[in-house]
C-alpha cells in the first residue's frame, strides 16, 4: 500500500496524510458501490499492508 500512497502523493502533489485519506475514500467508495467485493477489497489492502517489505539496499 505504501507504493500506491507514494504514487498518489506524487501524481496529486499532496502529503502522506492526504494521500492516505484519498486511498481510504476510494476503498470505501468501491465497497459501497460493490458490496459483494467488500471482503476482497479489505483482503487486497490488508495483504499489501502485511507483506514483507523488501530492503532496497539489498537489491
C-alpha positions, 0 to 999 in steps of 0.5 A: 500500500505504501507504493500506491500512497507514494504514487498518489502523493506524487501524481496529486502533489499532496502529503502522506496524510492526504494521500492516505485519506484519498486511498481510504475514500476510494476503498470505501467508495468501491465497497459501497458501490460493490458490496459483494467485493467488500471482503476482497477489497479489505483482503487486497489492502490488508495483504499489501499492508502485511507483506514483507517489505523488501530492503532496497539496499539489498537489491 
